[in-house]
Amino acid sequence: MNLTCRLGVMTAAIAALTLALIPPSSAAPAPAERAAASVGPVQLYIGGLGSGPYNVAVQSAVGTAMDSAVSKGFDPARCNLVKGPTVVNQLPNGYVQVAVEYLCAGDPYTPGPTFVLNRYHKSSDTQSNSWYHPSGYQLQGPLGSLYTYAAAGTTPLYLCQVRGDHFTSTDVACEGQQYVTRLGWLHTTQPAGVATVQLFRCLRNENRQIFDSIQANCEGQIHGGALGYTLA
């Protein structure tokens, strides 16, 4: 590896370490400022596949995507086509398989007051997600539950990304990094009479991956600060 590449890798690692070690509570605005700020939307990419003659395949792909959007609580009117229609496979008799992808954004309908925040992992990334199981990731387990609405004493938790490494934050601006989606709401302080677990930002020693944990020692890794309290 030449000197320029080594310097680039070192710079990226130092930047990720710096981000991860900033206590989330100090990076985010004060509670009063958060209350006054706009809440970031839920944003989900939803795909659809269809097959048959091209026109039929396109209609089928769009219909599949819209059905999936509705199943996740979105009004199809809030979904915009971002990719496709793309022919992904040639089938016999001149038929094709077509793919489309939509970005749905807003406040989808959720049937219950809470949902589970799970942690997922693959070799190059660890992420917490309450909406879906990311493709190619293995489920590592739950991190408590989030409210699906702004309950008293709570703040939104967001999924963000920096150079392919996902992390969570209570800052709608994602601490200057890429916004992915809103995950739900968690308590800012431990509430009385409610069973909760504290959620921590952590950093892996070996590769500086950012991840969340409900263990105060960050599972033996580097401690990066507290994010808040999820429901036990």
trRosetta pair geometry for C-beta under 8 A, 3 or more apart (Angstrom, degrees):
i j d omega theta_ij theta_ji phi_ij phi_ji
1 5 4.7 -117 -174 89 94 127
1 6 5.3 116 123 -60 116 87
1 9 7.7 -11 176 -3 150 139
2 5 5.2 94 58 12 72 102
2 6 7.1 -137 101 -5 36 91
3 6 5.7 -57 -146 38 33 111
3 7 6.2 33 157 -20 67 106
4 7 5.9 -56 -150 36 28 110
4 8 6.5 30 152 -21 63 106
5 8 5.6 -54 -150 34 33 113
5 9 6.4 31 154 -17 67 103
6 9 5.9 -54 -149 36 32 109
6 10 6.3 31 154 -18 66 108
7 10 5.7 -56 -146 39 32 112
7 11 6.2 35 155 -23 66 106
8 11 5.7 -53 -147 34 29 112
8 12 6.5 28 156 -17 64 105
9 12 5.9 -56 -151 36 31 109
9 13 6.3 28 154 -18 65 108
10 13 5.8 -57 -147 37 31 110
10 14 6.3 29 157 -18 66 107
11 14 5.9 -56 -147 37 29 109
11 15 6.3 29 155 -19 64 107
12 15 5.8 -56 -149 36 30 111
12 16 6.4 28 156 -17 65 106
12 163 6.0 151 -156 -151 114 175
13 16 5.9 -55 -148 37 31 109
13 17 6.3 30 154 -18 65 107
13 208 5.4 138 -152 15 83 164
14 17 5.7 -56 -147 38 31 112
14 18 6.2 34 154 -22 65 106
15 18 5.7 -53 -148 34 30 112
15 19 6.5 30 155 -17 64 105
15 162 7.6 -145 128 165 106 131
15 163 7.9 95 90 -7 124 138
16 19 5.8 -54 -149 36 32 111
16 20 6.2 26 156 -17 66 110
16 162 6.4 163 -107 108 81 126
16 163 6.9 -87 -73 48 111 126
16 165 6.2 56 -132 40 126 159
16 203 8.0 142 139 -137 91 119
16 208 5.0 101 102 145 125 122
16 210 7.0 -138 -176 -34 97 103
17 20 5.9 -59 -144 39 29 108
17 21 6.1 15 163 -10 66 114
17 203 6.7 90 -125 -169 64 157
17 208 5.4 -71 -68 -139 84 124
18 21 6.3 -68 -145 42 24 101
18 22 6.8 35 156 -34 62 99
19 22 6.1 -52 -158 15 31 112
19 162 6.0 78 68 2 176 174
19 167 7.5 164 134 31 119 166
19 175 6.5 126 -148 120 98 138
19 177 7.1 52 -139 -46 147 134
19 210 7.3 -58 103 -68 105 142
20 167 7.2 -143 -99 -111 81 150
20 201 6.4 -164 -161 151 71 113
20 202 7.7 -7 -177 129 116 19
20 203 4.1 96 144 -77 149 123
20 208 7.1 -170 6 -172 150 80
20 210 4.7 -156 -102 -97 113 103
20 222 7.2 74 125 99 126 121
20 224 4.6 -84 162 -111 75 144
21 203 6.9 -40 -59 -13 76 148
21 222 7.2 -53 -86 150 96 123
21 224 5.3 -108 -98 -124 36 82
21 225 7.7 113 -170 -18 34 102
22 26 6.5 -122 176 75 83 104
22 27 4.9 78 135 -61 122 119
22 175 7.0 151 81 -150 142 142
22 224 7.5 14 49 -173 40 94
22 225 7.1 -44 114 -6 37 147
23 26 4.5 70 74 11 100 105
23 27 6.9 -179 87 -11 49 87
23 224 7.3 171 -96 157 45 56
23 225 3.2 156 -130 -111 65 142
23 226 7.3 8 -159 31 98 61
24 27 5.6 -60 -143 38 35 109
24 28 6.1 25 163 -15 70 110
24 169 5.9 -165 -138 -133 111 67
24 170 5.9 98 160 16 115 98
24 171 7.5 -147 -163 -14 82 98
24 201 5.6 129 -34 -14 117 137
24 224 7.6 67 -30 129 88 93
24 225 5.0 173 7 108 73 126
24 226 6.9 -114 46 88 107 37
24 227 5.0 17 60 -101 160 66
25 28 6.2 -58 -141 38 27 104
25 170 7.6 24 -94 42 50 136
25 225 6.4 -147 11 175 85 124
25 226 6.5 15 -27 73 118 82
25 227 7.9 -170 -50 -116 78 26
26 225 7.5 -109 15 -132 94 154
27 169 7.1 -68 97 -148 129 115
27 171 5.8 -79 122 -36 95 143
27 175 4.8 -3 168 -106 136 114
28 34 6.8 18 162 -76 109 123
28 155 7.9 88 162 156 154 153
28 169 6.9 165 -73 174 107 90
28 170 4.5 -14 -90 87 160 97
28 171 4.2 -147 -104 -67 80 87
28 175 7.9 -66 -68 -71 64 90
29 33 3.6 -104 161 96 126 127
29 34 5.1 164 80 -56 105 74
29 37 6.5 119 44 -22 154 140
29 171 7.0 118 -2 -118 75 86
30 33 4.7 88 56 10 76 106
30 34 7.1 -142 95 -9 36 87
31 34 5.6 -55 -145 35 32 112
31 35 6.4 34 157 -23 66 103
31 155 7.2 -114 -123 -74 79 125
31 188 6.3 55 -97 -158 117 174
32 35 5.7 -50 -150 31 32 113
32 36 6.6 24 153 -13 63 107
33 36 5.8 -61 -151 40 33 107
33 37 6.2 36 151 -28 68 108
34 37 5.6 -54 -143 30 33 113
34 155 5.6 -4 146 -132 153 118
34 170 7.3 -23 -118 152 147 102
34 172 7.9 146 -138 -15 82 106
37 172 6.0 -167 135 20 131 141
38 172 6.9 161 84 167 68 168
39 150 7.4 -108 -85 -68 156 128
39 156 5.4 134 -146 -37 100 148
39 172 6.8 -147 -139 -97 32 133
39 182 7.0 47 163 -104 92 152
40 156 6.7 173 39 129 87 156
40 158 5.8 41 56 -103 144 128
40 172 4.5 168 -33 -147 108 96
40 179 6.2 -141 -150 -158 147 135
40 181 7.9 167 129 -171 115 27
40 182 5.0 165 92 -62 90 106
41 105 4.7 60 125 -178 145 91
41 106 5.5 -25 -153 -80 123 17
41 107 7.0 -106 -139 -52 81 63
41 181 7.7 -63 106 -144 61 65
41 182 6.2 -145 124 0 18 118
42 104 8.0 -12 112 112 91 87
42 105 6.9 172 85 -146 53 48
42 106 6.6 -29 54 74 86 36
42 107 6.4 110 15 -105 110 36
42 108 5.7 -78 80 5 149 97
42 131 7.3 141 -159 -88 113 140
42 181 5.6 34 -152 -169 51 102
42 182 5.0 -82 -75 53 60 95
43 103 6.3 -5 -167 -174 95 98
43 104 7.3 163 -149 83 45 50
43 105 4.7 -1 -102 -103 79 90
43 179 7.8 85 22 132 142 97
43 180 6.9 -153 70 156 113 43
43 181 4.5 -140 50 -99 75 86
43 182 7.7 97 4 8 73 72
44 72 6.3 -97 77 146 163 159
44 74 7.5 -137 50 -48 119 139
44 103 7.5 161 81 -153 36 53
44 104 5.2 -15 62 60 86 98
44 105 7.9 174 21 -76 58 50
44 108 7.8 -1 9 -32 130 142
44 131 6.0 -142 -94 160 123 150
44 132 7.3 108 -141 -9 120 129
44 181 6.5 50 -65 -108 63 147
45 82 7.3 -76 -126 49 97 139
45 101 5.9 0 -175 -176 100 109
45 102 7.3 159 -155 82 52 42
45 103 5.7 -29 -98 -98 67 69
45 104 7.9 169 -93 18 18 75
46 65 5.5 123 124 -161 98 84
46 68 5.1 174 -170 104 118 118
46 69 5.1 149 90 -73 170 82
46 72 7.1 -144 -90 16 134 144
46 74 7.8 -143 -19 32 154 150
46 79 6.8 -49 47 -136 125 132
46 101 7.2 154 80 -156 37 60
46 102 5.1 -21 64 64 90 93
46 103 7.8 154 19 -97 76 20
46 104 5.6 22 2 -6 123 116
47 65 6.2 -88 160 -103 19 101
47 68 7.7 -2 63 61 42 163
47 99 6.3 -12 -170 -169 112 98
47 100 6.7 161 -154 86 62 49
47 101 4.7 -27 -98 -100 81 78
47 102 7.6 173 -85 19 32 68
48 60 7.8 -172 156 126 111 57
48 61 4.4 127 114 179 99 61
48 62 6.1 141 85 -84 153 12
48 63 7.1 154 -170 64 147 41
48 64 3.6 146 -151 81 102 95
48 65 2.9 -94 -29 -43 125 84
48 66 7.4 3 -68 -2 151 57
48 67 8.0 109 -110 35 120 87
48 68 6.6 -163 -80 11 90 126
48 99 7.2 157 82 -153 48 53
48 100 5.1 -7 56 57 95 95
48 101 7.8 180 18 -81 67 37
48 102 7.7 28 -4 -3 106 103
49 60 7.7 -22 121 119 44 99
49 61 5.5 -37 -156 -114 12 88
49 64 6.0 -43 46 75 49 162
49 88 7.7 -65 -126 41 102 137
49 97 6.3 -2 -171 -177 103 100
49 98 7.1 154 -154 80 53 48
49 99 5.5 -21 -99 -98 74 73
50 56 7.2 -151 155 129 120 60
50 57 4.3 150 111 -170 95 52
50 58 6.5 -140 70 -33 139 6
50 59 6.7 178 -175 71 167 47
50 60 2.7 141 -138 86 121 97
50 61 3.5 -108 4 -41 105 68
50 62 7.4 -24 -22 10 142 57
50 63 7.2 85 -83 39 129 92
50 64 6.1 -172 -62 -2 87 123
50 97 7.3 168 87 -153 37 57
50 98 5.2 -18 63 59 86 96
51 57 5.2 2 -132 -115 15 102
51 60 6.7 -63 27 81 40 152
51 89 7.9 -29 -108 75 109 111
51 91 6.1 72 -163 -28 116 156
51 95 6.1 54 172 160 88 117
51 96 6.9 -152 -141 99 66 37
51 97 4.5 -24 -95 -100 95 73
51 98 7.2 169 -85 14 42 72
52 56 3.7 -60 103 97 134 122
52 57 4.8 -174 51 -59 72 76
52 60 6.5 108 15 -7 119 142
52 95 5.4 -66 -149 -143 19 111
52 96 7.7 -29 69 51 30 58
53 56 4.7 75 59 18 81 110
53 57 6.7 -155 85 -14 32 92
53 94 7.2 17 -107 114 74 99
53 95 6.2 -73 -61 -112 40 71
53 96 7.7 42 -158 23 19 85
54 57 5.6 -59 -144 36 26 112
54 58 6.4 27 159 -20 64 104
54 87 7.5 -46 -118 -84 97 113
54 96 5.6 27 -88 37 70 128
54 98 7.0 96 -149 -57 61 134
55 58 5.8 -51 -150 32 31 111
55 59 6.6 28 154 -15 63 106
56 59 5.8 -56 -150 38 33 110
56 60 6.2 32 152 -19 66 109
57 60 5.6 -56 -146 38 30 112
57 61 6.2 32 155 -22 65 106
57 85 7.7 124 110 -171 92 134
57 95 7.3 136 -59 -172 124 81
57 96 5.4 -92 -10 81 171 83
57 97 6.5 -160 -151 -129 132 24
57 98 4.0 118 136 6 111 116
58 61 5.8 -54 -147 35 30 110
58 62 6.4 27 156 -15 65 107
58 85 4.6 -41 -118 -99 99 164
58 98 5.3 -50 -78 112 56 165
58 100 7.5 83 -150 -48 67 124
59 62 5.9 -56 -147 39 30 109
59 63 6.1 30 154 -19 64 110
60 63 5.7 -55 -145 38 29 112
60 64 6.3 32 156 -21 65 105
60 98 7.6 119 64 56 93 107
61 64 5.8 -53 -148 34 29 111
61 65 6.5 28 154 -17 63 106
61 84 7.2 -105 138 149 146 148
61 85 6.2 124 69 -123 148 103
61 98 4.7 -100 -32 100 145 96
61 99 6.2 -175 -143 -125 137 19
61 100 4.6 123 139 4 118 105
62 65 5.8 -57 -151 37 31 111
62 66 6.3 26 155 -16 66 108
62 85 7.8 -60 -50 -79 94 111
62 100 5.8 23 -79 35 62 162
63 66 5.8 -57 -144 39 30 108
63 67 6.3 34 156 -21 65 105
64 67 5.8 -54 -148 35 29 112
64 68 6.5 29 153 -18 63 107
65 68 5.7 -58 -152 37 31 112
65 69 6.4 34 150 -22 65 104
65 79 7.5 172 142 155 107 150
65 100 5.5 -79 -34 87 149 109
65 101 7.5 -175 -119 -116 137 24
65 102 5.3 118 166 2 132 118
66 69 5.4 -47 -146 32 36 115
66 70 6.4 37 154 -18 65 102
66 76 4.7 18 -145 -113 102 130
66 79 7.2 -176 -107 60 70 152
66 102 7.9 64 -73 0 60 160
67 70 5.8 -53 -150 36 31 110
67 71 6.4 33 151 -21 64 106
68 71 5.6 -52 -148 34 33 114
68 72 6.6 23 154 -11 64 106
69 72 6.0 -66 -155 42 31 104
69 74 4.3 -70 175 68 89 121
69 76 5.5 111 91 -95 139 69
69 79 5.1 -56 -123 -58 157 150
69 102 6.6 -34 -68 84 131 140
69 104 5.1 156 -135 -73 111 150
70 73 7.6 74 -176 -55 33 10
70 74 6.6 -96 -81 63 31 68
70 76 6.6 -24 -59 -49 90 94
72 104 7.3 130 83 80 129 154
72 108 5.7 -43 132 -160 79 159
72 131 7.4 42 -152 -167 121 100
73 108 3.3 101 97 165 105 100
73 109 3.7 -150 -156 57 103 64
73 110 5.8 -25 -87 -64 168 49
73 111 7.9 -144 -86 -30 121 72
74 78 5.6 -124 -172 67 99 114
74 79 6.1 84 140 -52 138 107
74 104 4.3 -13 -139 -178 165 142
74 106 6.9 119 -133 53 89 111
74 108 4.7 -52 -66 -105 65 104
74 109 7.9 -153 -51 16 24 76
75 78 4.9 83 71 -1 88 105
75 79 8.0 -164 97 -12 52 87
75 106 7.3 -27 35 69 98 157
76 79 5.4 -56 -158 26 50 117
78 104 5.7 70 107 -158 91 77
78 105 6.1 -132 166 63 101 53
78 106 4.4 -54 -162 -6 151 139
79 102 4.2 32 174 161 109 135
79 103 6.9 166 -152 80 64 34
79 104 4.1 -27 -95 -90 90 85
79 105 8.0 142 -96 10 46 60
80 102 6.3 151 73 -157 29 83
80 103 5.5 -19 60 58 86 86
80 104 7.9 163 16 -82 60 40
80 105 7.9 -13 11 11 102 103
81 84 7.0 -107 -167 67 106 79
81 100 6.4 -54 -134 -172 102 112
81 101 7.5 106 -155 80 59 48
81 102 5.6 -49 -92 -99 44 78
82 101 5.6 -58 66 103 89 94
82 102 6.4 125 8 -134 87 25
82 103 4.8 57 -29 -15 136 104
83 86 6.8 -28 155 -17 87 125
83 99 7.7 -17 119 120 104 96
83 100 6.8 155 90 -163 67 45
83 101 3.9 17 51 45 108 112
84 98 7.0 119 -167 172 122 88
84 99 5.4 -131 -95 103 144 62
84 100 3.8 -144 87 -108 142 56
84 101 6.0 119 5 11 114 71
85 98 4.8 1 -173 -178 108 122
85 99 7.2 147 -154 71 58 36
85 100 5.3 -38 -95 -75 65 97
86 98 6.7 144 70 -157 37 68
86 99 5.1 -27 63 61 94 88
86 100 7.4 154 15 -79 77 46
87 90 7.3 40 167 -69 118 68
87 96 4.9 -48 -136 -177 107 135
87 97 7.1 107 -158 72 61 50
87 98 5.8 -40 -94 -97 52 73
88 97 5.4 -61 65 100 86 98
88 98 6.9 137 10 -123 86 20
88 99 4.8 45 -24 -10 132 115
89 96 6.8 151 84 -165 56 61
89 97 3.8 15 53 39 103 119
90 95 8.0 128 -173 86 49 51
90 96 5.9 -34 -113 -110 48 77
90 97 7.9 -104 -44 17 14 81
91 94 7.9 -7 79 86 74 20
91 95 3.9 -39 78 88 117 96
91 96 6.0 -168 15 -88 93 19
91 97 6.1 101 -38 -31 112 85
92 95 6.5 14 71 33 46 102
104 108 7.4 54 136 -71 124 115
110 115 6.8 -103 -163 -30 132 125
110 148 4.1 -127 84 -164 153 150
110 149 8.0 -157 54 -43 124 84
112 115 6.6 123 73 -64 111 78
112 148 6.7 123 90 -4 59 142
113 147 6.3 -36 162 -142 79 77
113 148 6.0 -157 -170 30 28 101
113 149 6.9 -63 -146 20 71 105
113 151 8.0 65 -179 -65 109 123
114 145 4.3 51 167 155 124 127
114 146 6.4 162 -152 81 79 35
114 147 5.7 -53 -97 -102 77 41
114 148 6.3 -153 -92 -16 21 87
114 184 7.8 71 -146 -166 59 145
114 231 6.0 -52 -137 44 151 149
115 130 5.2 111 102 -179 110 108
115 145 6.3 177 93 -153 18 93
115 146 6.4 -20 63 58 68 83
115 148 6.1 69 -3 -67 98 104
115 184 6.6 -157 53 -82 92 146
116 130 6.6 175 89 -132 40 81
116 142 5.1 -64 -171 -126 117 116
116 144 7.7 -178 -145 116 65 25
116 145 5.2 -56 -96 -99 49 81
116 146 8.0 108 -153 15 8 76
117 128 5.5 19 174 177 103 110
117 129 7.4 160 -153 79 64 18
117 130 4.8 -44 -96 -75 64 98
117 142 6.8 101 75 -162 54 72
117 143 4.6 -58 101 65 102 100
117 144 6.0 5 44 74 107 65
117 145 6.5 161 2 -120 81 24
117 146 5.2 78 -46 -22 111 106
117 157 7.7 -8 -103 91 146 150
117 183 6.4 56 -112 164 109 128
117 184 6.9 -128 -69 37 106 131
117 199 8.0 -5 93 -105 152 141
117 230 6.0 -102 30 -128 131 148
118 128 7.0 170 87 -151 36 63
118 129 6.2 -28 64 65 84 69
118 130 7.2 140 14 -94 72 45
118 133 7.6 -23 84 -96 146 75
118 139 6.0 -37 174 -142 132 96
118 140 7.6 145 173 52 83 67
118 141 7.0 -164 -149 115 79 19
118 142 5.5 -54 -100 -99 68 55
118 143 6.8 157 -116 7 16 87
119 126 6.6 6 -177 180 100 100
119 127 7.5 174 -151 94 59 32
119 128 5.2 -34 -96 -96 69 75
119 139 7.7 107 81 -163 52 54
119 140 4.5 -47 98 63 98 113
119 141 6.1 -1 46 61 99 61
119 142 7.6 150 7 -126 80 9
119 143 5.5 88 -36 -40 100 114
119 211 6.9 66 -154 -171 126 104
119 212 6.1 -148 -96 66 117 94
119 213 8.0 26 -78 -88 160 51
120 126 7.0 171 89 -155 48 56
120 127 5.6 -14 61 64 94 77
120 128 7.6 158 17 -96 74 25
120 129 6.2 -12 6 21 121 113
120 133 6.6 143 -93 -151 142 66
120 134 5.4 160 102 33 158 104
120 137 3.7 54 161 146 118 136
120 138 6.6 156 -159 73 73 33
120 139 5.8 -41 -103 -98 79 45
120 140 6.4 176 -104 3 22 90
121 125 7.5 -172 -146 99 50 50
121 126 4.6 -10 -105 -108 83 85
121 127 8.0 167 -82 21 43 56
121 137 6.1 131 56 -161 19 92
121 138 5.6 -32 65 60 77 87
121 140 5.2 58 -4 -46 112 124
121 211 7.7 6 -94 -116 103 136
122 125 5.8 17 56 53 88 79
122 126 7.9 -176 29 -77 49 49
122 136 5.4 11 -85 134 153 90
122 137 4.8 -99 -36 -104 99 63
122 138 6.8 127 -79 5 63 79
124 164 6.7 -30 145 144 115 125
124 209 8.0 171 173 -97 34 126
125 137 7.7 -69 87 -98 97 112
125 164 6.3 -113 -76 151 124 82
125 165 5.9 -167 -118 -120 89 50
125 166 5.8 71 -176 11 116 93
125 209 6.7 178 -124 -142 33 122
126 140 7.6 -1 -144 -7 106 149
126 166 7.1 -130 89 63 41 96
126 204 7.9 119 3 -33 136 125
126 209 5.5 96 12 151 103 128
126 210 7.4 -148 64 90 98 46
126 211 3.9 -5 96 -99 140 113
126 212 8.0 -158 130 20 112 64
127 134 6.3 55 63 -11 131 150
127 137 7.1 -73 41 -114 99 159
127 159 6.8 51 -169 -148 111 118
127 166 3.6 16 -100 81 108 147
127 167 7.9 -102 -116 -60 72 25
127 211 8.0 -103 -66 -119 22 75
128 143 5.9 -33 -132 19 123 152
128 159 7.0 -153 76 -100 74 100
128 166 7.7 -164 24 128 58 118
128 168 5.3 -25 51 -44 125 129
128 183 7.0 20 116 -124 97 159
128 211 7.8 122 -38 -162 93 64
128 212 4.7 2 -45 25 137 138
129 132 6.3 -54 150 59 132 52
129 133 7.4 156 86 -98 133 27
129 134 6.2 140 -11 -32 161 98
129 159 6.6 29 -97 -88 73 148
129 183 7.0 -137 -137 -119 37 111
130 146 5.6 -62 -91 32 157 128
130 183 4.7 111 13 -170 116 86
130 184 5.2 -4 47 -17 171 121
131 181 6.8 -40 -4 121 149 154
131 183 7.3 -122 -23 -127 95 63
133 137 6.8 -155 175 71 73 103
133 139 6.5 -50 -128 -67 114 102
134 137 4.3 51 77 8 98 132
142 145 7.7 -10 -175 -58 123 66
143 197 7.6 -143 175 89 56 128
143 199 6.1 67 165 -114 115 107
143 212 5.7 25 -126 118 159 122
143 213 7.6 -133 -121 -137 111 17
143 214 5.5 168 -148 -39 72 110
143 230 6.0 93 129 25 78 165
144 186 7.9 78 105 -121 129 116
144 196 7.1 41 -144 -159 145 60
144 197 4.8 -158 -69 47 129 110
144 199 6.8 -110 33 -66 132 105
144 214 6.3 129 -24 -91 106 140
144 229 7.9 -107 159 171 169 52
144 230 2.8 127 101 109 137 123
144 231 5.5 148 178 62 100 42
144 232 5.9 -51 -121 -88 99 37
145 230 6.0 146 51 172 33 100
145 231 4.2 -39 64 64 94 105
145 232 7.9 -55 19 40 91 7
146 157 6.3 -112 -119 35 137 127
146 183 6.1 129 -8 129 175 91
146 184 2.8 107 130 100 135 141
146 185 5.9 135 -179 51 93 39
146 186 5.6 -65 -119 -64 86 82
146 230 6.1 -57 -70 -132 64 97
146 231 7.4 -177 -70 14 17 98
147 150 7.4 133 109 -88 132 13
147 151 4.7 -132 -122 -5 168 116
147 154 5.8 -36 31 -134 138 173
147 184 5.8 157 67 172 44 102
147 185 4.1 -34 63 65 104 102
147 186 7.3 175 14 -74 87 34
147 231 7.5 100 -51 -22 72 126
148 184 6.0 -55 -92 -129 42 102
148 185 7.6 -80 12 18 5 95
149 185 6.8 -47 92 11 24 136
150 154 6.1 -168 -157 77 53 109
150 156 7.5 -43 -95 -59 92 83
150 185 5.6 157 -105 -86 45 156
151 154 4.7 66 63 0 79 133
151 185 6.1 162 22 105 82 140
153 187 5.5 7 128 -136 102 86
153 188 6.3 -131 175 29 68 91
153 189 6.8 -83 -171 46 111 84
153 191 5.9 114 110 -86 155 113
154 185 4.0 67 147 161 134 113
154 186 6.0 162 -149 84 96 17
154 187 5.5 -62 -96 -87 74 43
154 188 6.7 166 -129 -19 25 80
154 228 8.0 85 -144 177 66 147
155 170 5.1 41 119 -157 129 118
155 185 6.5 163 78 -149 19 83
155 186 6.8 -30 59 63 69 66
155 188 5.2 68 -6 -67 114 104
155 228 6.7 -155 49 -88 103 154
156 170 6.8 138 81 -147 57 65
156 172 6.9 51 74 -79 132 89
156 182 5.5 -48 -169 -146 125 111
156 183 7.8 133 -180 48 77 67
156 184 7.4 179 -144 109 64 21
156 185 5.6 -53 -93 -95 46 72
157 168 5.6 5 178 -176 102 118
157 169 7.5 152 -158 77 60 27
157 170 6.1 -42 -102 -90 58 68
157 182 7.5 113 77 -165 47 65
157 183 4.7 -48 96 60 94 113
157 184 6.0 -2 45 66 102 63
157 185 6.8 157 1 -114 84 20
157 186 5.2 42 -38 3 125 111
157 227 6.8 61 -121 162 114 124
157 228 7.1 -130 -77 39 112 134
158 168 6.6 153 78 -156 45 65
158 169 5.3 -29 63 66 97 77
158 170 7.2 143 13 -109 89 18
158 171 7.2 -87 36 70 130 45
158 172 6.4 134 -43 -112 150 43
158 174 6.2 -107 112 -82 136 83
158 179 6.7 -50 176 -140 134 84
158 180 7.3 142 169 50 85 77
158 181 7.1 179 -155 93 72 35
158 182 5.5 -48 -104 -106 75 55
158 183 6.4 171 -113 2 18 90
159 166 6.2 -13 -172 -166 95 112
159 167 7.9 154 -155 83 53 29
159 168 6.0 -38 -98 -99 52 73
159 180 4.2 -61 105 72 95 123
159 181 5.1 11 46 53 111 77
159 182 7.7 -162 14 -90 79 8
159 183 5.5 103 -33 -53 93 108
160 166 7.0 145 80 -156 43 60
160 167 5.5 -28 69 70 93 76
160 168 7.0 139 18 -115 86 20
160 169 5.2 9 -3 12 134 117
160 174 3.6 149 -118 -143 133 114
160 175 7.1 106 136 31 173 91
160 177 5.1 92 166 89 121 113
160 178 6.2 142 -169 78 74 55
160 179 6.1 -43 -112 -107 80 38
160 180 5.9 -172 -101 3 22 96
161 164 6.9 12 -174 -98 107 9
161 165 6.8 147 -157 72 63 40
161 166 5.3 -33 -97 -98 78 61
161 167 7.4 151 -93 21 29 70
161 174 7.8 -14 28 -171 49 145
161 177 6.4 -159 78 150 39 114
161 178 4.4 -33 65 72 91 113
161 180 5.5 91 -19 -53 105 115
162 165 5.4 -27 69 62 76 94
162 167 6.8 -5 11 13 103 117
162 177 4.3 -65 -76 -135 93 141
162 178 6.9 169 -77 19 45 89
162 210 7.8 60 42 9 113 139
165 209 6.0 -160 -137 -137 117 66
165 210 5.6 99 154 24 118 97
166 180 7.0 -4 -129 -22 102 159
166 210 7.4 -137 91 78 41 102
167 177 7.8 52 49 74 111 157
167 201 6.9 44 -165 -137 111 113
167 210 4.1 -14 -89 113 116 141
167 211 7.8 -106 -109 -73 76 22
167 212 7.9 135 -151 -47 62 87
168 183 6.8 -31 -127 2 115 150
168 199 7.8 -41 87 151 145 132
168 201 7.2 -149 62 -92 83 97
168 212 5.7 16 21 -63 126 130
168 227 6.2 26 105 -129 113 156
169 174 5.6 133 50 -129 145 50
169 175 5.6 -139 -129 -14 156 106
169 227 7.6 -129 -120 -128 27 110
170 186 7.9 -100 -93 55 109 105
170 188 7.8 93 -142 -105 158 89
170 227 6.3 156 -32 -164 105 80
170 228 6.5 103 -70 -31 134 125
171 174 6.1 -174 95 -57 95 13
171 175 5.2 103 64 -50 147 69
172 179 7.6 12 173 -110 57 128
173 176 6.5 24 139 -56 105 40
173 179 7.6 -83 -153 -65 25 111
174 177 4.5 -100 134 66 109 76
174 178 6.4 -74 115 75 160 21
174 179 4.9 -157 -24 -78 135 66
174 180 7.9 109 -99 1 143 71
186 199 6.6 -35 -172 15 164 139
186 227 7.1 44 79 125 150 97
186 228 4.2 126 113 104 117 132
186 229 6.0 171 170 71 99 41
186 230 5.2 -52 -125 -83 118 62
187 190 6.8 92 119 -105 137 24
187 191 5.3 -113 -132 -24 151 104
187 194 7.5 147 -56 91 153 140
187 196 6.1 -54 34 -120 138 154
187 228 5.7 168 81 173 49 103
187 229 4.0 -27 67 63 108 103
187 230 7.8 -165 22 -69 86 18
188 228 5.4 -59 -108 -123 33 110
188 229 7.7 -32 48 19 8 90
189 228 8.0 -66 -41 -143 25 77
189 229 7.2 1 134 1 14 126
190 196 5.9 -167 -136 64 77 137
190 198 7.4 -48 -77 -75 104 96
190 229 5.4 126 -95 -67 60 158
191 194 4.3 17 88 35 116 124
191 196 6.6 107 34 -26 86 139
191 229 7.2 -163 1 86 81 146
194 231 7.0 -71 166 -119 107 87
195 231 6.8 68 88 -167 74 68
195 232 4.0 -83 140 47 99 120
196 229 4.0 31 165 170 139 116
196 230 6.4 151 -158 77 83 34
196 231 5.9 -60 -105 -108 70 36
196 232 5.6 -157 -107 -23 10 91
197 214 4.5 16 148 -158 129 127
197 229 6.8 158 75 -155 29 73
197 230 5.7 -20 61 63 84 87
197 231 8.0 22 17 114 78 11
197 232 5.1 108 -27 -86 92 87
198 214 6.6 137 73 -149 51 70
198 216 7.1 45 74 -84 126 84
198 226 5.9 -45 -180 -139 114 114
198 228 7.6 -159 -146 117 64 23
198 229 5.5 -43 -98 -98 55 75
199 212 5.8 -11 -172 -169 99 115
199 213 7.7 148 -156 76 55 32
199 214 6.1 -39 -99 -92 55 74
199 226 7.1 108 79 -163 54 68
199 227 4.5 -49 100 59 103 111
199 228 5.8 2 45 63 108 61
199 229 6.8 176 3 -102 86 21
199 230 5.3 75 -46 -15 119 104
200 212 6.8 145 76 -158 48 62
200 213 5.2 -28 64 66 101 80
200 214 7.1 152 14 -102 88 23
200 215 7.4 -82 33 68 131 44
200 216 6.8 132 -41 -119 149 37
200 218 5.9 -113 115 -83 137 84
200 223 6.7 -53 179 -144 132 82
200 224 7.1 129 166 55 84 73
200 225 7.0 170 -154 95 75 31
200 226 5.6 -49 -103 -104 70 55
200 227 6.7 179 -106 2 15 89
201 210 6.6 -19 -169 -165 96 101
201 212 6.4 -41 -101 -101 48 66
201 224 3.8 -74 108 88 96 114
201 225 5.3 6 45 61 109 77
201 226 7.6 -158 10 -89 80 8
201 227 5.8 106 -37 -50 89 103
202 210 7.3 143 80 -158 46 52
202 211 5.4 -31 70 72 96 76
202 212 6.9 134 18 -121 91 15
202 213 4.9 24 -11 6 139 117
202 218 3.6 153 -117 -147 124 113
202 219 6.9 60 -176 31 169 93
202 221 5.0 84 172 87 117 119
202 222 6.4 138 -169 75 69 56
202 223 6.4 -39 -112 -111 75 37
202 224 5.6 -172 -94 11 19 102
203 208 5.9 -12 -176 -148 106 53
203 209 7.1 161 -154 78 56 38
203 210 5.8 -27 -99 -100 74 58
203 211 7.6 150 -92 23 26 72
203 218 7.7 -2 29 180 51 147
203 221 6.1 -165 78 151 43 112
203 222 4.0 -31 65 69 97 115
203 224 5.4 99 -22 -51 99 121
204 207 5.5 5 96 50 123 75
204 208 6.4 -93 68 -31 77 8
204 209 4.5 19 20 47 123 87
204 211 6.7 53 -39 6 96 116
204 221 5.3 -58 -108 -138 41 138
204 222 7.4 -66 11 20 4 95
205 221 5.7 -143 -25 -135 83 76
205 222 6.2 134 -75 -28 69 97
210 224 7.2 -11 -134 -3 92 171
211 221 7.8 46 51 76 110 162
212 227 7.0 -31 -126 1 110 148
213 218 5.3 136 45 -131 147 51
213 219 5.4 -141 -128 -14 152 104
213 221 7.8 147 -21 44 150 116
214 230 7.4 -79 -97 41 119 119
215 218 6.4 -178 89 -62 91 12
215 219 5.2 99 62 -55 141 69
217 220 6.2 27 133 -60 110 41
217 223 7.4 -84 -158 -70 32 111
218 221 4.5 -98 132 65 107 80
218 222 6.4 -69 111 75 158 23
218 223 4.8 -162 -19 -84 135 65
218 224 7.5 102 -101 5 145 75
